[in-house]
């Protein structure tokens, strides 16, 4: 029997993190430790669909090439391991040892969600769960995805945490990562419904307001896809005061569960998101594994308060010019396009046109072709109000557009098969990654 997916599944991306086998979704515990970037992630090692959640683990020296490590956290008597975060406890506030890496995560036991912690003394390679678990219980059905950050506001409760609880974000403080006090909450009347997930709270240096609160809703994005939303505002250590309404971080269909790296050696936050939509994440074409993370990104605020996103990797120095307007795919290679004016790119597979990318002075868009899965073939567009360099990364099965100096980003999965072709027209330079 012929499967409609035959020939559509892409090869493994060249410059994006994917699981060696099995299923991947939300990035978890992102952190920078001893010169390496660590990405943990929601992982089902035994199947290519969402299932009993573990934490997978990979690390990188450059945010492009990833080394895979054994599964970091596995289900136990307290439940499966849902999303969470990790911090370096330099002063041993939690009692695991100075410099311990401490993870805080949700455990789900047949629908009962509680927050637990674990510690690593070898940079995240091996972990010990705390006998104090669970360290936080909330009287709510949906309470998950704790993101912990270190505060420098003089309060002895040096740890702050944001937690998704139903359709809002709770704010907590702690002195030891084990005892938490609720201090405030944030909510908003969104047009999209559904449970909020994967909150984060990031400092934005040299900007006013100086903080960015982010969270995700499964149907808040374009055409009902999943989306990460961002709210600039002021945070006093306990409460968050928004200065604008929530708006999408990315205008494509496939950017969700965005999280920032703890202790990143940069002034601005470095973030990563899961490139997928819950509309089809369990059913789209695959090659024995399913799930991909976005290329890491730098976030900043423009002078007018607009959120800017840009690749966190210097792609120019990592790439070489092609001196051509067309390219046929190669294993382990990707395309990087830089344009300073209007451009258009077409991706074709063996079964015809797969996707079109267009950038003008007024807008940037990705249009996907073919009924691969329901909700796939759509045009996704972002308005542009100013000029700037456009950056486009086309990898096996992924497109990421950073338009007008980062004014708008669009991320989308594609399913061109293992062999595909790109043609670029306009004021653009094509480079090979």
C-alpha positions, 0 to 999 in steps of 0.5 A: 500500500502506498503511503502519501508520505512516500518520498516527502520526509527530508534528510536530517538537517545539517545545522539544526538539533534533532534527536538521534532517534525517537521523538523531540519537542520542547527545549528544556534546561538550556544553559551554558556551562564551562564553554559549552551550550547544553540543550535538554529536550522533551524526548520519547526515545522509544517512538516517533510520537509524543509519549512517556517524556524523558529529558534528552541531552545534547551539547555544542561548542558553537550552537551548530554542531551538536554532540548527543549524550545519554538520556538525562532524566527518565520517568520514576515513581513521581511521574514522567519528566515534563518541561523545565529549566536549569541553573548553576548554583554557584553558592550551594544554596540548594545543598547539592554542592557549589557549582551544581547544575540544578534542574527544575521540571514538572513531573506528571503522574496520571494527570497530577502535575507537580514540580521537582528538582534534580542536580548534576555535579558533572556539567549535566552528564549524570543527574540525581533527583532530590529526595525532597521532591516534589518541591512545589505543588499547586492547586491546579490541573495544569501547572507546568514548565518552571523557568528559574532565573538568578536575581541580583536585586539584593533579596536573599531569595535569589531565585525567581521562577515563572510557572504556567498555571492554566491561562496565566503565569505565576511568579515565585521566589526562593532562597534554596530552590526547594521552598517557593513563595507565590508573589504575583501573576500575569494573565491576558484576555487572548483571542486564542484559547487553551492552556499557556505553556513554557513561560520565560522571563528574560532581561533585555539590557540597555532597553526600557522596559528591561524585561521580556515575558514569554509564553506559548499557546497551542493555537495562538499563531497564524492560521491556528498554529502553535505560537510563542508570544512575548510581552515587554515590561518591568519586573521588580523581582516579584511582579511583572507590569506589561508595557504592551500587549502580547505579540508573536515572536515568530510569524511562521507556523513552526516556532513554539516552546521558546526558551532562553539559555541560562548563563549565556556569555552574551549581553542579550538573551539567546533562545531556541524554539521547537520547530513544529505545530501541535496541529500536525506534530505527531503525524507529519512525514518522518525518517525514523525520528521526529522533531527539530529545534530552531537555530539559536537566536539573539533577542533585543528591543529596537528603540521603538520597543519592537522585538528583534530576532537574529541568528545567534551564530555568525553565519557569514564566517561559517559559510562560503559563497556559491557564486550561483543562483541555484543549488541542489541539496547535499547531505550535511549542507544547508543554504544561507541567503543574505539579501539587501533588497527584494528577493524570492526563493523557490524550493522544489522537490521530486514532486514539484514546488515545495515552498516559496520565500518572498521578501519585499520592502513591505512584507516577508512571507513563506508559502507552502505547497501541497496537502502534506497534512491538514493545515500545512499548505498556507501563506504565512506573512509578516509586515515590514515597516523598515529596511535592513538586511534579510537573512534566510536559512534553508536546511533539510526540511526547515526554513527560517527567515529573519527579515529587515534586520530582524524586525520579523522572523518566520519559521516553517517546516517543509517536506521536500524529500531527501533531494531538493533544489533551491533557486534564488532571484533578486538582490541576494548572496547565496552561501553554503553552510 
